[in-house]
Amino acid sequence: MILQFPVRNIQKLREMQERESRSRPPIMESGCGGWYHQEAIREAEEARKQ
């Protein structure tokens, strides 16, 4: 988040933060890891070796 300085109105700042938090979708953690990401890294490293 980017804050504008100087912050003179704390209530206005809190309202802005609340609007921002409602507008962003929540980040869900799947817990199963990023095997596809690791696989892409492995493939890229193999391609560089060839």
ModelCIF file with pLDDT and N, C-alpha, C, O atoms, coordinates in Angstrom:
data_MODEL
#
_entry.id   MODEL 
#
_entity.id                         1 
_entity.type                       polymer 
_entity.pdbx_number_of_molecules   1 
#
_entity_poly.entity_id                      1 
_entity_poly.type                           'polypeptide(L)' 
_entity_poly.nstd_linkage                   no 
_entity_poly.nstd_monomer                   no 
_entity_poly.pdbx_seq_one_letter_code       MILQFPVRNIQKLREMQERESRSRPPIMESGCGGWYHQEAIREAEEARKQ 
_entity_poly.pdbx_seq_one_letter_code_can   MILQFPVRNIQKLREMQERESRSRPPIMESGCGGWYHQEAIREAEEARKQ 
_entity_poly.pdbx_strand_id                 A 
#
loop_
_entity_poly_seq.entity_id 
_entity_poly_seq.num 
_entity_poly_seq.mon_id 
_entity_poly_seq.hetero 
1 1  MET n 
1 2  ILE n 
1 3  LEU n 
1 4  GLN n 
1 5  PHE n 
1 6  PRO n 
1 7  VAL n 
1 8  ARG n 
1 9  ASN n 
1 10 ILE n 
1 11 GLN n 
1 12 LYS n 
1 13 LEU n 
1 14 ARG n 
1 15 GLU n 
1 16 MET n 
1 17 GLN n 
1 18 GLU n 
1 19 ARG n 
1 20 GLU n 
1 21 SER n 
1 22 ARG n 
1 23 SER n 
1 24 ARG n 
1 25 PRO n 
1 26 PRO n 
1 27 ILE n 
1 28 MET n 
1 29 GLU n 
1 30 SER n 
1 31 GLY n 
1 32 CYS n 
1 33 GLY n 
1 34 GLY n 
1 35 TRP n 
1 36 TYR n 
1 37 HIS n 
1 38 GLN n 
1 39 GLU n 
1 40 ALA n 
1 41 ILE n 
1 42 ARG n 
1 43 GLU n 
1 44 ALA n 
1 45 GLU n 
1 46 GLU n 
1 47 ALA n 
1 48 ARG n 
1 49 LYS n 
1 50 GLN n 
#
_struct_asym.id          A 
_struct_asym.entity_id   1 
#
loop_
_ma_qa_metric.id 
_ma_qa_metric.mode 
_ma_qa_metric.name 
_ma_qa_metric.software_group_id 
_ma_qa_metric.type 
1 global pLDDT . pLDDT 
2 local  pLDDT . pLDDT 
#
_ma_qa_metric_global.metric_id      1 
_ma_qa_metric_global.metric_value   78.30 
_ma_qa_metric_global.model_id       1 
_ma_qa_metric_global.ordinal_id     1 
#
loop_
_ma_qa_metric_local.label_asym_id 
_ma_qa_metric_local.label_comp_id 
_ma_qa_metric_local.label_seq_id 
_ma_qa_metric_local.metric_id 
_ma_qa_metric_local.metric_value 
_ma_qa_metric_local.model_id 
_ma_qa_metric_local.ordinal_id 
A MET 1  2 61.00 1 1  
A ILE 2  2 66.00 1 2  
A LEU 3  2 62.00 1 3  
A GLN 4  2 62.00 1 4  
A PHE 5  2 68.00 1 5  
A PRO 6  2 70.00 1 6  
A VAL 7  2 66.00 1 7  
A ARG 8  2 78.00 1 8  
A ASN 9  2 83.00 1 9  
A ILE 10 2 84.00 1 10 
A GLN 11 2 88.00 1 11 
A LYS 12 2 85.00 1 12 
A LEU 13 2 82.00 1 13 
A ARG 14 2 87.00 1 14 
A GLU 15 2 87.00 1 15 
A MET 16 2 82.00 1 16 
A GLN 17 2 83.00 1 17 
A GLU 18 2 86.00 1 18 
A ARG 19 2 84.00 1 19 
A GLU 20 2 81.00 1 20 
A SER 21 2 78.00 1 21 
A ARG 22 2 77.00 1 22 
A SER 23 2 74.00 1 23 
A ARG 24 2 71.00 1 24 
A PRO 25 2 72.00 1 25 
A PRO 26 2 67.00 1 26 
A ILE 27 2 69.00 1 27 
A MET 28 2 68.00 1 28 
A GLU 29 2 66.00 1 29 
A SER 30 2 64.00 1 30 
A GLY 31 2 64.00 1 31 
A CYS 32 2 63.00 1 32 
A GLY 33 2 65.00 1 33 
A GLY 34 2 76.00 1 34 
A TRP 35 2 80.00 1 35 
A TYR 36 2 82.00 1 36 
A HIS 37 2 84.00 1 37 
A GLN 38 2 85.00 1 38 
A GLU 39 2 88.00 1 39 
A ALA 40 2 89.00 1 40 
A ILE 41 2 89.00 1 41 
A ARG 42 2 90.00 1 42 
A GLU 43 2 93.00 1 43 
A ALA 44 2 92.00 1 44 
A GLU 45 2 92.00 1 45 
A GLU 46 2 91.00 1 46 
A ALA 47 2 91.00 1 47 
A ARG 48 2 88.00 1 48 
A LYS 49 2 84.00 1 49 
A GLN 50 2 78.00 1 50 
#
loop_
_atom_site.group_PDB 
_atom_site.id 
_atom_site.type_symbol 
_atom_site.label_atom_id 
_atom_site.label_alt_id 
_atom_site.label_comp_id 
_atom_site.label_asym_id 
_atom_site.label_entity_id 
_atom_site.label_seq_id 
_atom_site.pdbx_PDB_ins_code 
_atom_site.Cartn_x 
_atom_site.Cartn_y 
_atom_site.Cartn_z 
_atom_site.occupancy 
_atom_site.B_iso_or_equiv 
_atom_site.pdbx_formal_charge 
_atom_site.auth_seq_id 
_atom_site.auth_comp_id 
_atom_site.auth_asym_id 
_atom_site.auth_atom_id 
_atom_site.pdbx_PDB_model_num 
ATOM 1   N N  . MET A 1 1  ? 0.837   -1.163  0.000   1.00 61.00 ? 1  MET A N  1 
ATOM 2   C CA . MET A 1 1  ? 0.000   0.000   0.000   1.00 61.00 ? 1  MET A CA 1 
ATOM 3   C C  . MET A 1 1  ? 0.893   1.240   0.000   1.00 61.00 ? 1  MET A C  1 
ATOM 4   O O  . MET A 1 1  ? 1.947   1.253   0.636   1.00 61.00 ? 1  MET A O  1 
ATOM 5   N N  . ILE A 1 2  ? 0.477   2.253   -0.697  1.00 66.00 ? 2  ILE A N  1 
ATOM 6   C CA . ILE A 1 2  ? 1.209   3.508   -0.772  1.00 66.00 ? 2  ILE A CA 1 
ATOM 7   C C  . ILE A 1 2  ? 0.476   4.527   0.091   1.00 66.00 ? 2  ILE A C  1 
ATOM 8   O O  . ILE A 1 2  ? -0.712  4.781   -0.108  1.00 66.00 ? 2  ILE A O  1 
ATOM 9   N N  . LEU A 1 3  ? 1.186   5.104   1.044   1.00 62.00 ? 3  LEU A N  1 
ATOM 10  C CA . LEU A 1 3  ? 0.602   6.125   1.902   1.00 62.00 ? 3  LEU A CA 1 
ATOM 11  C C  . LEU A 1 3  ? 1.030   7.489   1.406   1.00 62.00 ? 3  LEU A C  1 
ATOM 12  O O  . LEU A 1 3  ? 2.181   7.690   1.019   1.00 62.00 ? 3  LEU A O  1 
ATOM 13  N N  . GLN A 1 4  ? 0.097   8.422   1.422   1.00 62.00 ? 4  GLN A N  1 
ATOM 14  C CA . GLN A 1 4  ? 0.428   9.783   1.046   1.00 62.00 ? 4  GLN A CA 1 
ATOM 15  C C  . GLN A 1 4  ? 0.793   10.544  2.314   1.00 62.00 ? 4  GLN A C  1 
ATOM 16  O O  . GLN A 1 4  ? 0.065   10.495  3.305   1.00 62.00 ? 4  GLN A O  1 
ATOM 17  N N  . PHE A 1 5  ? 1.914   11.243  2.280   1.00 68.00 ? 5  PHE A N  1 
ATOM 18  C CA . PHE A 1 5  ? 2.353   11.990  3.441   1.00 68.00 ? 5  PHE A CA 1 
ATOM 19  C C  . PHE A 1 5  ? 2.266   13.464  3.161   1.00 68.00 ? 5  PHE A C  1 
ATOM 20  O O  . PHE A 1 5  ? 2.468   13.853  2.010   1.00 68.00 ? 5  PHE A O  1 
ATOM 21  N N  . PRO A 1 6  ? 1.985   14.306  4.109   1.00 70.00 ? 6  PRO A N  1 
ATOM 22  C CA . PRO A 1 6  ? 1.679   13.981  5.492   1.00 70.00 ? 6  PRO A CA 1 
ATOM 23  C C  . PRO A 1 6  ? 0.219   13.534  5.640   1.00 70.00 ? 6  PRO A C  1 
ATOM 24  O O  . PRO A 1 6  ? -0.666  14.016  4.933   1.00 70.00 ? 6  PRO A O  1 
ATOM 25  N N  . VAL A 1 7  ? -0.007  12.621  6.557   1.00 66.00 ? 7  VAL A N  1 
ATOM 26  C CA . VAL A 1 7  ? -1.354  12.145  6.842   1.00 66.00 ? 7  VAL A CA 1 
ATOM 27  C C  . VAL A 1 7  ? -1.935  13.052  7.917   1.00 66.00 ? 7  VAL A C  1 
ATOM 28  O O  . VAL A 1 7  ? -1.496  13.041  9.067   1.00 66.00 ? 7  VAL A O  1 
ATOM 29  N N  . ARG A 1 8  ? -2.917  13.827  7.524   1.00 78.00 ? 8  ARG A N  1 
ATOM 30  C CA . ARG A 1 8  ? -3.499  14.780  8.469   1.00 78.00 ? 8  ARG A CA 1 
ATOM 31  C C  . ARG A 1 8  ? -4.827  14.280  9.023   1.00 78.00 ? 8  ARG A C  1 
ATOM 32  O O  . ARG A 1 8  ? -5.237  14.670  10.116  1.00 78.00 ? 8  ARG A O  1 
ATOM 33  N N  . ASN A 1 9  ? -5.493  13.419  8.268   1.00 83.00 ? 9  ASN A N  1 
ATOM 34  C CA . ASN A 1 9  ? -6.807  12.964  8.694   1.00 83.00 ? 9  ASN A CA 1 
ATOM 35  C C  . ASN A 1 9  ? -6.766  11.445  8.831   1.00 83.00 ? 9  ASN A C  1 
ATOM 36  O O  . ASN A 1 9  ? -6.895  10.726  7.840   1.00 83.00 ? 9  ASN A O  1 
ATOM 37  N N  . ILE A 1 10 ? -6.588  10.960  10.048  1.00 84.00 ? 10 ILE A N  1 
ATOM 38  C CA . ILE A 1 10 ? -6.457  9.525   10.294  1.00 84.00 ? 10 ILE A CA 1 
ATOM 39  C C  . ILE A 1 10 ? -7.728  8.782   9.897   1.00 84.00 ? 10 ILE A C  1 
ATOM 40  O O  . ILE A 1 10 ? -7.648  7.680   9.354   1.00 84.00 ? 10 ILE A O  1 
ATOM 41  N N  . GLN A 1 11 ? -8.900  9.362   10.157  1.00 88.00 ? 11 GLN A N  1 
ATOM 42  C CA . GLN A 1 11 ? -10.157 8.699   9.805   1.00 88.00 ? 11 GLN A CA 1 
ATOM 43  C C  . GLN A 1 11 ? -10.252 8.501   8.293   1.00 88.00 ? 11 GLN A C  1 
ATOM 44  O O  . GLN A 1 11 ? -10.682 7.446   7.827   1.00 88.00 ? 11 GLN A O  1 
ATOM 45  N N  . LYS A 1 12 ? -9.856  9.502   7.544   1.00 85.00 ? 12 LYS A N  1 
ATOM 46  C CA . LYS A 1 12 ? -9.881  9.400   6.085   1.00 85.00 ? 12 LYS A CA 1 
ATOM 47  C C  . LYS A 1 12 ? -8.913  8.306   5.607   1.00 85.00 ? 12 LYS A C  1 
ATOM 48  O O  . LYS A 1 12 ? -9.229  7.555   4.684   1.00 85.00 ? 12 LYS A O  1 
ATOM 49  N N  . LEU A 1 13 ? -7.741  8.221   6.235   1.00 82.00 ? 13 LEU A N  1 
ATOM 50  C CA . LEU A 1 13 ? -6.768  7.195   5.903   1.00 82.00 ? 13 LEU A CA 1 
ATOM 51  C C  . LEU A 1 13 ? -7.346  5.805   6.168   1.00 82.00 ? 13 LEU A C  1 
ATOM 52  O O  . LEU A 1 13 ? -7.209  4.905   5.339   1.00 82.00 ? 13 LEU A O  1 
ATOM 53  N N  . ARG A 1 14 ? -7.994  5.629   7.324   1.00 87.00 ? 14 ARG A N  1 
ATOM 54  C CA . ARG A 1 14 ? -8.591  4.333   7.648   1.00 87.00 ? 14 ARG A CA 1 
ATOM 55  C C  . ARG A 1 14 ? -9.690  3.960   6.669   1.00 87.00 ? 14 ARG A C  1 
ATOM 56  O O  . ARG A 1 14 ? -9.796  2.798   6.276   1.00 87.00 ? 14 ARG A O  1 
ATOM 57  N N  . GLU A 1 15 ? -10.503 4.919   6.270   1.00 87.00 ? 15 GLU A N  1 
ATOM 58  C CA . GLU A 1 15 ? -11.561 4.649   5.287   1.00 87.00 ? 15 GLU A CA 1 
ATOM 59  C C  . GLU A 1 15 ? -10.951 4.219   3.953   1.00 87.00 ? 15 GLU A C  1 
ATOM 60  O O  . GLU A 1 15 ? -11.454 3.299   3.308   1.00 87.00 ? 15 GLU A O  1 
ATOM 61  N N  . MET A 1 16 ? -9.870  4.880   3.541   1.00 82.00 ? 16 MET A N  1 
ATOM 62  C CA . MET A 1 16 ? -9.206  4.533   2.294   1.00 82.00 ? 16 MET A CA 1 
ATOM 63  C C  . MET A 1 16 ? -8.640  3.110   2.374   1.00 82.00 ? 16 MET A C  1 
ATOM 64  O O  . MET A 1 16 ? -8.761  2.336   1.424   1.00 82.00 ? 16 MET A O  1 
ATOM 65  N N  . GLN A 1 17 ? -8.019  2.770   3.513   1.00 83.00 ? 17 GLN A N  1 
ATOM 66  C CA . GLN A 1 17 ? -7.469  1.428   3.683   1.00 83.00 ? 17 GLN A CA 1 
ATOM 67  C C  . GLN A 1 17 ? -8.572  0.376   3.653   1.00 83.00 ? 17 GLN A C  1 
ATOM 68  O O  . GLN A 1 17 ? -8.394  -0.696  3.076   1.00 83.00 ? 17 GLN A O  1 
ATOM 69  N N  . GLU A 1 18 ? -9.698  0.676   4.265   1.00 86.00 ? 18 GLU A N  1 
ATOM 70  C CA . GLU A 1 18 ? -10.820 -0.266  4.272   1.00 86.00 ? 18 GLU A CA 1 
ATOM 71  C C  . GLU A 1 18 ? -11.356 -0.484  2.860   1.00 86.00 ? 18 GLU A C  1 
ATOM 72  O O  . GLU A 1 18 ? -11.656 -1.615  2.479   1.00 86.00 ? 18 GLU A O  1 
ATOM 73  N N  . ARG A 1 19 ? -11.479 0.591   2.083   1.00 84.00 ? 19 ARG A N  1 
ATOM 74  C CA . ARG A 1 19 ? -11.948 0.461   0.688   1.00 84.00 ? 19 ARG A CA 1 
ATOM 75  C C  . ARG A 1 19 ? -10.981 -0.389  -0.118  1.00 84.00 ? 19 ARG A C  1 
ATOM 76  O O  . ARG A 1 19 ? -11.403 -1.235  -0.907  1.00 84.00 ? 19 ARG A O  1 
ATOM 77  N N  . GLU A 1 20 ? -9.675  -0.167  0.078   1.00 81.00 ? 20 GLU A N  1 
ATOM 78  C CA . GLU A 1 20 ? -8.677  -0.941  -0.652  1.00 81.00 ? 20 GLU A CA 1 
ATOM 79  C C  . GLU A 1 20 ? -8.747  -2.416  -0.297  1.00 81.00 ? 20 GLU A C  1 
ATOM 80  O O  . GLU A 1 20 ? -8.659  -3.277  -1.173  1.00 81.00 ? 20 GLU A O  1 
ATOM 81  N N  . SER A 1 21 ? -8.904  -2.706  0.978   1.00 78.00 ? 21 SER A N  1 
ATOM 82  C CA . SER A 1 21 ? -8.925  -4.111  1.395   1.00 78.00 ? 21 SER A CA 1 
ATOM 83  C C  . SER A 1 21 ? -10.159 -4.824  0.864   1.00 78.00 ? 21 SER A C  1 
ATOM 84  O O  . SER A 1 21 ? -10.104 -6.023  0.590   1.00 78.00 ? 21 SER A O  1 
ATOM 85  N N  . ARG A 1 22 ? -11.276 -4.109  0.714   1.00 77.00 ? 22 ARG A N  1 
ATOM 86  C CA . ARG A 1 22 ? -12.482 -4.735  0.162   1.00 77.00 ? 22 ARG A CA 1 
ATOM 87  C C  . ARG A 1 22 ? -12.385 -4.922  -1.349  1.00 77.00 ? 22 ARG A C  1 
ATOM 88  O O  . ARG A 1 22 ? -13.027 -5.817  -1.900  1.00 77.00 ? 22 ARG A O  1 
ATOM 89  N N  . SER A 1 23 ? -11.596 -4.095  -2.021  1.00 74.00 ? 23 SER A N  1 
ATOM 90  C CA . SER A 1 23 ? -11.532 -4.162  -3.477  1.00 74.00 ? 23 SER A CA 1 
ATOM 91  C C  . SER A 1 23 ? -10.580 -5.256  -3.967  1.00 74.00 ? 23 SER A C  1 
ATOM 92  O O  . SER A 1 23 ? -10.677 -5.689  -5.115  1.00 74.00 ? 23 SER A O  1 
ATOM 93  N N  . ARG A 1 24 ? -9.664  -5.704  -3.109  1.00 71.00 ? 24 ARG A N  1 
ATOM 94  C CA . ARG A 1 24 ? -8.708  -6.737  -3.512  1.00 71.00 ? 24 ARG A CA 1 
ATOM 95  C C  . ARG A 1 24 ? -9.247  -8.123  -3.188  1.00 71.00 ? 24 ARG A C  1 
ATOM 96  O O  . ARG A 1 24 ? -9.801  -8.335  -2.109  1.00 71.00 ? 24 ARG A O  1 
ATOM 97  N N  . PRO A 1 25 ? -9.092  -9.060  -4.100  1.00 72.00 ? 25 PRO A N  1 
ATOM 98  C CA . PRO A 1 25 ? -9.512  -10.435 -3.775  1.00 72.00 ? 25 PRO A CA 1 
ATOM 99  C C  . PRO A 1 25 ? -8.563  -11.038 -2.741  1.00 72.00 ? 25 PRO A C  1 
ATOM 100 O O  . PRO A 1 25 ? -7.369  -10.739 -2.751  1.00 72.00 ? 25 PRO A O  1 
ATOM 101 N N  . PRO A 1 26 ? -9.071  -11.868 -1.864  1.00 67.00 ? 26 PRO A N  1 
ATOM 102 C CA . PRO A 1 26 ? -8.190  -12.486 -0.871  1.00 67.00 ? 26 PRO A CA 1 
ATOM 103 C C  . PRO A 1 26 ? -7.243  -13.484 -1.532  1.00 67.00 ? 26 PRO A C  1 
ATOM 104 O O  . PRO A 1 26 ? -7.592  -14.104 -2.536  1.00 67.00 ? 26 PRO A O  1 
ATOM 105 N N  . ILE A 1 27 ? -6.069  -13.634 -0.980  1.00 69.00 ? 27 ILE A N  1 
ATOM 106 C CA . ILE A 1 27 ? -5.081  -14.587 -1.485  1.00 69.00 ? 27 ILE A CA 1 
ATOM 107 C C  . ILE A 1 27 ? -5.281  -15.890 -0.733  1.00 69.00 ? 27 ILE A C  1 
ATOM 108 O O  . ILE A 1 27 ? -5.191  -15.931 0.494   1.00 69.00 ? 27 ILE A O  1 
ATOM 109 N N  . MET A 1 28 ? -5.550  -16.939 -1.468  1.00 68.00 ? 28 MET A N  1 
ATOM 110 C CA . MET A 1 28 ? -5.771  -18.242 -0.856  1.00 68.00 ? 28 MET A CA 1 
ATOM 111 C C  . MET A 1 28 ? -4.511  -19.090 -0.995  1.00 68.00 ? 28 MET A C  1 
ATOM 112 O O  . MET A 1 28 ? -3.949  -19.204 -2.084  1.00 68.00 ? 28 MET A O  1 
ATOM 113 N N  . GLU A 1 29 ? -4.083  -19.669 0.085   1.00 66.00 ? 29 GLU A N  1 
ATOM 114 C CA . GLU A 1 29 ? -2.921  -20.557 0.092   1.00 66.00 ? 29 GLU A CA 1 
ATOM 115 C C  . GLU A 1 29 ? -3.435  -21.975 -0.032  1.00 66.00 ? 29 GLU A C  1 
ATOM 116 O O  . GLU A 1 29 ? -4.224  -22.428 0.797   1.00 66.00 ? 29 GLU A O  1 
ATOM 117 N N  . SER A 1 30 ? -2.992  -22.680 -1.063  1.00 64.00 ? 30 SER A N  1 
ATOM 118 C CA . SER A 1 30 ? -3.499  -24.022 -1.294  1.00 64.00 ? 30 SER A CA 1 
ATOM 119 C C  . SER A 1 30 ? -2.826  -25.052 -0.399  1.00 64.00 ? 30 SER A C  1 
ATOM 120 O O  . SER A 1 30 ? -3.430  -26.070 -0.065  1.00 64.00 ? 30 SER A O  1 
ATOM 121 N N  . GLY A 1 31 ? -1.595  -24.801 -0.013  1.00 64.00 ? 31 GLY A N  1 
ATOM 122 C CA . GLY A 1 31 ? -0.898  -25.728 0.850   1.00 64.00 ? 31 GLY A CA 1 
ATOM 123 C C  . GLY A 1 31 ? -0.313  -26.934 0.130   1.00 64.00 ? 31 GLY A C  1 
ATOM 124 O O  . GLY A 1 31 ? 0.299   -27.789 0.770   1.00 64.00 ? 31 GLY A O  1 
ATOM 125 N N  . CYS A 1 32 ? -0.487  -27.022 -1.191  1.00 63.00 ? 32 CYS A N  1 
ATOM 126 C CA . CYS A 1 32 ? 0.026   -28.190 -1.906  1.00 63.00 ? 32 CYS A CA 1 
ATOM 127 C C  . CYS A 1 32 ? 1.326   -27.871 -2.645  1.00 63.00 ? 32 CYS A C  1 
ATOM 128 O O  . CYS A 1 32 ? 1.824   -28.702 -3.404  1.00 63.00 ? 32 CYS A O  1 
ATOM 129 N N  . GLY A 1 33 ? 1.866   -26.704 -2.435  1.00 65.00 ? 33 GLY A N  1 
ATOM 130 C CA . GLY A 1 33 ? 3.150   -26.378 -3.044  1.00 65.00 ? 33 GLY A CA 1 
ATOM 131 C C  . GLY A 1 33 ? 3.014   -25.897 -4.479  1.00 65.00 ? 33 GLY A C  1 
ATOM 132 O O  . GLY A 1 33 ? 1.934   -25.933 -5.068  1.00 65.00 ? 33 GLY A O  1 
ATOM 133 N N  . GLY A 1 34 ? 4.119   -25.453 -5.018  1.00 76.00 ? 34 GLY A N  1 
ATOM 134 C CA . GLY A 1 34 ? 4.147   -24.933 -6.380  1.00 76.00 ? 34 GLY A CA 1 
ATOM 135 C C  . GLY A 1 34 ? 4.963   -25.830 -7.282  1.00 76.00 ? 34 GLY A C  1 
ATOM 136 O O  . GLY A 1 34 ? 5.957   -25.394 -7.864  1.00 76.00 ? 34 GLY A O  1 
ATOM 137 N N  . TRP A 1 35 ? 4.550   -27.083 -7.403  1.00 80.00 ? 35 TRP A N  1 
ATOM 138 C CA . TRP A 1 35 ? 5.317   -28.038 -8.213  1.00 80.00 ? 35 TRP A CA 1 
ATOM 139 C C  . TRP A 1 35 ? 5.456   -27.562 -9.643  1.00 80.00 ? 35 TRP A C  1 
ATOM 140 O O  . TRP A 1 35 ? 6.485   -27.791 -10.278 1.00 80.00 ? 35 TRP A O  1 
ATOM 141 N N  . TYR A 1 36 ? 4.416   -26.892 -10.164 1.00 82.00 ? 36 TYR A N  1 
ATOM 142 C CA . TYR A 1 36 ? 4.476   -26.424 -11.555 1.00 82.00 ? 36 TYR A CA 1 
ATOM 143 C C  . TYR A 1 36 ? 5.532   -25.347 -11.714 1.00 82.00 ? 36 TYR A C  1 
ATOM 144 O O  . TYR A 1 36 ? 6.176   -25.249 -12.759 1.00 82.00 ? 36 TYR A O  1 
ATOM 145 N N  . HIS A 1 37 ? 5.710   -24.535 -10.675 1.00 84.00 ? 37 HIS A N  1 
ATOM 146 C CA . HIS A 1 37 ? 6.739   -23.502 -10.714 1.00 84.00 ? 37 HIS A CA 1 
ATOM 147 C C  . HIS A 1 37 ? 8.125   -24.144 -10.682 1.00 84.00 ? 37 HIS A C  1 
ATOM 148 O O  . HIS A 1 37 ? 9.009   -23.764 -11.449 1.00 84.00 ? 37 HIS A O  1 
ATOM 149 N N  . GLN A 1 38 ? 8.305   -25.107 -9.803  1.00 85.00 ? 38 GLN A N  1 
ATOM 150 C CA . GLN A 1 38 ? 9.585   -25.808 -9.731  1.00 85.00 ? 38 GLN A CA 1 
ATOM 151 C C  . GLN A 1 38 ? 9.890   -26.534 -11.030 1.00 85.00 ? 38 GLN A C  1 
ATOM 152 O O  . GLN A 1 38 ? 11.040  -26.570 -11.467 1.00 85.00 ? 38 GLN A O  1 
ATOM 153 N N  . GLU A 1 39 ? 8.883   -27.105 -11.643 1.00 88.00 ? 39 GLU A N  1 
ATOM 154 C CA . GLU A 1 39 ? 9.066   -27.810 -12.912 1.00 88.00 ? 39 GLU A CA 1 
ATOM 155 C C  . GLU A 1 39 ? 9.486   -26.833 -14.007 1.00 88.00 ? 39 GLU A C  1 
ATOM 156 O O  . GLU A 1 39 ? 10.351  -27.152 -14.823 1.00 88.00 ? 39 GLU A O  1 
ATOM 157 N N  . ALA A 1 40 ? 8.883   -25.651 -14.028 1.00 89.00 ? 40 ALA A N  1 
ATOM 158 C CA . ALA A 1 40 ? 9.251   -24.646 -15.030 1.00 89.00 ? 40 ALA A CA 1 
ATOM 159 C C  . ALA A 1 40 ? 10.696  -24.194 -14.839 1.00 89.00 ? 40 ALA A C  1 
ATOM 160 O O  . ALA A 1 40 ? 11.418  -23.992 -15.816 1.00 89.00 ? 40 ALA A O  1 
ATOM 161 N N  . ILE A 1 41 ? 11.119  -24.037 -13.593 1.00 89.00 ? 41 ILE A N  1 
ATOM 162 C CA . ILE A 1 41 ? 12.506  -23.659 -13.320 1.00 89.00 ? 41 ILE A CA 1 
ATOM 163 C C  . ILE A 1 41 ? 13.449  -24.761 -13.791 1.00 89.00 ? 41 ILE A C  1 
ATOM 164 O O  . ILE A 1 41 ? 14.475  -24.481 -14.410 1.00 89.00 ? 41 ILE A O  1 
ATOM 165 N N  . ARG A 1 42 ? 13.104  -26.010 -13.500 1.00 90.00 ? 42 ARG A N  1 
ATOM 166 C CA . ARG A 1 42 ? 13.940  -27.140 -13.921 1.00 90.00 ? 42 ARG A CA 1 
ATOM 167 C C  . ARG A 1 42 ? 14.057  -27.184 -15.435 1.00 90.00 ? 42 ARG A C  1 
ATOM 168 O O  . ARG A 1 42 ? 15.151  -27.371 -15.969 1.00 90.00 ? 42 ARG A O  1 
ATOM 169 N N  . GLU A 1 43 ? 12.935  -27.012 -16.134 1.00 93.00 ? 43 GLU A N  1 
ATOM 170 C CA . GLU A 1 43 ? 12.947  -27.038 -17.609 1.00 93.00 ? 43 GLU A CA 1 
ATOM 171 C C  . GLU A 1 43 ? 13.804  -25.899 -18.157 1.00 93.00 ? 43 GLU A C  1 
ATOM 172 O O  . GLU A 1 43 ? 14.539  -26.096 -19.125 1.00 93.00 ? 43 GLU A O  1 
ATOM 173 N N  . ALA A 1 44 ? 13.722  -24.715 -17.557 1.00 92.00 ? 44 ALA A N  1 
ATOM 174 C CA . ALA A 1 44 ? 14.513  -23.588 -18.035 1.00 92.00 ? 44 ALA A CA 1 
ATOM 175 C C  . ALA A 1 44 ? 16.003  -23.852 -17.835 1.00 92.00 ? 44 ALA A C  1 
ATOM 176 O O  . ALA A 1 44 ? 16.821  -23.521 -18.693 1.00 92.00 ? 44 ALA A O  1 
ATOM 177 N N  . GLU A 1 45 ? 16.346  -24.449 -16.698 1.00 92.00 ? 45 GLU A N  1 
ATOM 178 C CA . GLU A 1 45 ? 17.762  -24.767 -16.450 1.00 92.00 ? 45 GLU A CA 1 
ATOM 179 C C  . GLU A 1 45 ? 18.271  -25.809 -17.430 1.00 92.00 ? 45 GLU A C  1 
ATOM 180 O O  . GLU A 1 45 ? 19.402  -25.710 -17.906 1.00 92.00 ? 45 GLU A O  1 
ATOM 181 N N  . GLU A 1 46 ? 17.451  -26.810 -17.739 1.00 91.00 ? 46 GLU A N  1 
ATOM 182 C CA . GLU A 1 46 ? 17.856  -27.814 -18.719 1.00 91.00 ? 46 GLU A CA 1 
ATOM 183 C C  . GLU A 1 46 ? 18.036  -27.218 -20.111 1.00 91.00 ? 46 GLU A C  1 
ATOM 184 O O  . GLU A 1 46 ? 18.958  -27.590 -20.837 1.00 91.00 ? 46 GLU A O  1 
ATOM 185 N N  . ALA A 1 47 ? 17.160  -26.298 -20.476 1.00 91.00 ? 47 ALA A N  1 
ATOM 186 C CA . ALA A 1 47 ? 17.257  -25.660 -21.789 1.00 91.00 ? 47 ALA A CA 1 
ATOM 187 C C  . ALA A 1 47 ? 18.547  -24.833 -21.900 1.00 91.00 ? 47 ALA A C  1 
ATOM 188 O O  . ALA A 1 47 ? 19.145  -24.774 -22.975 1.00 91.00 ? 47 ALA A O  1 
ATOM 189 N N  . ARG A 1 48 ? 18.974  -24.208 -20.826 1.00 88.00 ? 48 ARG A N  1 
ATOM 190 C CA . ARG A 1 48 ? 20.205  -23.418 -20.833 1.00 88.00 ? 48 ARG A CA 1 
ATOM 191 C C  . ARG A 1 48 ? 21.421  -24.326 -20.974 1.00 88.00 ? 48 ARG A C  1 
ATOM 192 O O  . ARG A 1 48 ? 22.409  -23.941 -21.600 1.00 88.00 ? 48 ARG A O  1 
ATOM 193 N N  . LYS A 1 49 ? 21.362  -25.511 -20.409 1.00 84.00 ? 49 LYS A N  1 
ATOM 194 C CA . LYS A 1 49 ? 22.489  -26.437 -20.472 1.00 84.00 ? 49 LYS A CA 1 
ATOM 195 C C  . LYS A 1 49 ? 22.697  -26.984 -21.874 1.00 84.00 ? 49 LYS A C  1 
ATOM 196 O O  . LYS A 1 49 ? 23.819  -27.344 -22.230 1.00 84.00 ? 49 LYS A O  1 
ATOM 197 N N  . GLN A 1 50 ? 21.658  -27.054 -22.666 1.00 78.00 ? 50 GLN A N  1 
ATOM 198 C CA . GLN A 1 50 ? 21.757  -27.652 -24.009 1.00 78.00 ? 50 GLN A CA 1 
ATOM 199 C C  . GLN A 1 50 ? 22.306  -26.694 -25.012 1.00 78.00 ? 50 GLN A C  1 
ATOM 200 O O  . GLN A 1 50 ? 22.450  -27.042 -26.184 1.00 78.00 ? 50 GLN A O  1 
#
